[in-house]
Amino acid sequence: REYPLLISSFDHENEEIVFKNHINLGIAVDTPDGLIVPNIKDADSKSILEMASDILRIAEEAKTRTLKLETLQNGTFTITNYGAIGTKFGTPVIKHPEVAILGVGSIYKKPIVNEQGQIVVAEVLPLSLTIDHRIVDGADGGRFLLKLKQYLSDPSSMMLRMK
């Protein structure tokens, strides 16, 4: 909701941005037949536990090919987790007509300099955001990633924002 351009689409026929009043979160699922991207309808109205349950359900339905057609339609933003297969980095491809996709890599340990100036070993989660620059500029994409980093660094702040 804070970044409405990221859940918009582009209407080529009328050459205009279409803003959505819902968030249907696509989850890329690795199946024996390739990636399938079902989506969780009205994801922004669900709790973390409801989302987790929905992800497990649609992933199983994707793998067993029992998804309903509407589960594959009208996505507004997709998350792909190439980290699940052990890959740190990737370049996710936007699923038309969406304008953005978030890629999540595998967590790994890396030496970093902490706020006290000490070198420590920390766990790092690589993220990639692919955006359609006709709609979303790099500054908006960067602000979205910084907000996501804030939420992931302090999950309780995210929980306060969710139902």
PyMOL commands that set and color helices and strands:
alter all, ss='L'
color gray80, all
select helices_A, chain A and resi 4-7+43-45+48-63+69-72+82-85+138-153+155-161
alter helices_A, ss='H'
color red, helices_A
select strands_A, chain A and resi 9-11+16-18+25-27+29-31+34-36+39-40+77-80+100-104+108-113+119-124+127-131
alter strands_A, ss='S'
color yellow, strands_A
deselect
rebuild
show_as cartoon
